[in-house]
Structures are given as structure tokens and as C-alpha cells.
Amino acid sequence: MDNDLGNYRKSYEKNALLKKDVPENPLELFQKWFYEIDNHFAIDEGNAMTLSTIGLDGYPKNRVVLLKKYTYEGFIFYTNYESEKGKAIDENSNVCISFFWHSAERQIIIKGKAEKIAENLSDGYFESRPTGSQLGALASNQSEIIEDRKALDDKLKKFEKKYDNKEIPRPKYWGGYIVKPTEMEFWQGRPNRMHDRIRYQLQEDYNWKIDRLQP
Ligand SMILES: Cc1cc2nc3c(=O)[nH]c(=O)nc-3n(C[C@H](O)[C@H](O)[C@H](O)COP(=O)(O)O)c2cc1C
């Protein structure tokens, strides 16, 4: 097989990231960009982000998860604590999350530390989920091998029967992580590959050092 993609080429021309657009706190720039992609660019699931962890096998692994909340403290997503990513975070809490919003020609890369959120916060979010998603969380030992699709569907049926018309408790192995950022980079595509890159790094005094990087 020999598929040459060398002529896939695009000029990025929609926006710029200039000093006047760069607040002292990167969470404020995140909020501005998120608002813009939500309201002005037709981006489906703009809260989908790539989460990278360093696995127990020593390899990095990326997968997409959904950002469910962000505050000045960090970025929250929900998952199975016993999944491959959960085990990786137990061993090494350094993670990276990133967003690529192609119709805005923007990328954000965030390095940080992942921590489990308080149980009552996970309870609150779990309760807000549709019943089907709650049952799905119960029925899936995420990242474990299962013999076939039927076995998975049978597990779901078992839980549907067990919790018919009953409140579904949050399984202890399912909950949220907050990624507390230590570095955030904002990338805005520009013509001729002369992109704007602004990097924030958290300092010991909790101020953010801001640098422009070459594209
Ligand atoms: C658009 C999209 C959203 C997803 N959202 C989540 C999520 O919020 N939480 C989650 O655990 N998995 C989510 N997944 C599935 C993960 O990408 C991944 O398959 C799963 O978490 C198992 O990963 P692991 O085996 O590396 O732990 C999503 C996948 C896609 C494509």
C-alpha cells in the first residue's frame, strides 16, 4: 500500500491570537475560546478532548473523553476508575488533554495532574445522567476483555431487570477526575504556517508565565 497524502493542504486564515487577546489566566482564554466555538463555529461535540496517559506498559495512550465541567481549578471528565486510563492515572497522575476545533483552526494542549473528584460530586453527576447511561456504567467493566457482544448485552439486561423502577446507585468504580493544569498552550492557525502559539506555565508563586512560541 502506498497512499500519498502530501497534497492535503490547507491555509489557516480565520483568526489570530495577539497579545491583546491574552489574559493573565489561561482559564479565561479557554472560556473565551470555548464560548466562541460553541456559539460562532459549527463544532459538534466541542467538549470532546483527547486524554493522554502514560500506561503501565510505559507507552503513552490517547483516547477521547468528554469535558463535563471546567472551573479556575481545572477540567473534569467522568470515567471508570478501573479502566486502562484509571490504572494509568493511579500509577502516574501526569496527563495531557487536548482539543482540536478544526473549523475554528484552533488547538489547545493542557498538561496537568489528574485527581479523583469528591465522591459527592461524582454522585451528583451520576444522578443527572439518563438511566441508560447509568446502567451502561454498571454493565461495563471498561477496558476488560469480553467474549462477544451478546455477553455484553446480557449484562446490560441483567442490570435493567435488577434496577427496574429503582434508583440506580453510582458504582464506586465510576466517577470524575479533575485535571489541574500546569501548562496550557493555545494554537491558532495562521497563513503560511506562521501560526500563533501562546504558552502559559504555572509558576511556584501560582502566577502564570506567558510565552509566545515559534510555530
Ligand atoms: C466522542 C467520544 C466521547 C467519549 N467520552 C468518554 C467519556 O467521557 N468517558 C469515558 O470513559 N470514555 C469516553 N469515550 C470512550 C473512550 O475514548 C475510551 O474508549 C474508553 O474510555 C476506554 O479507554 P481506556 O481503555 O483507555 O481506559 C468516548 C469516546 C468518544 C469517541
The ligand as a Gaussian input file, in Angstrom:
#p B3LYP/6-31G(d) Opt

LIG

0 1
 C      -16.695000      11.287000      21.314000
 C      -16.269000      10.303000      22.381000
 C      -16.563000      10.584000      23.716000
 C      -16.161000       9.711000      24.717000
 N      -16.391000      10.059000      26.019000
 C      -15.941000       9.267000      27.014000
 C      -16.043000       9.693000      28.387000
 O      -16.491000      10.804000      28.704000
 N      -15.600000       8.831000      29.340000
 C      -15.054000       7.617000      29.031000
 O      -14.681000       6.880000      29.947000
 N      -14.910000       7.206000      27.752000
 C      -15.332000       8.012000      26.739000
 N      -15.172000       7.621000      25.422000
 C      -14.531000       6.308000      25.150000
 C      -13.010000       6.424000      25.303000
 O      -12.456000       7.043000      24.147000
 C      -12.324000       5.075000      25.555000
 O      -12.683000       4.148000      24.540000
 C      -12.721000       4.464000      26.897000
 O      -12.737000       5.446000      27.927000
 C      -11.759000       3.357000      27.309000
 O      -10.457000       3.869000      27.369000
 P       -9.266000       3.119000      28.130000
 O       -9.434000       1.653000      27.854000
 O       -8.017000       3.676000      27.544000
 O       -9.395000       3.426000      29.609000
 C      -15.514000       8.497000      24.396000
 C      -15.215000       8.228000      23.056000
 C      -15.573000       9.124000      22.076000
 C      -15.173000       8.829000      20.641000

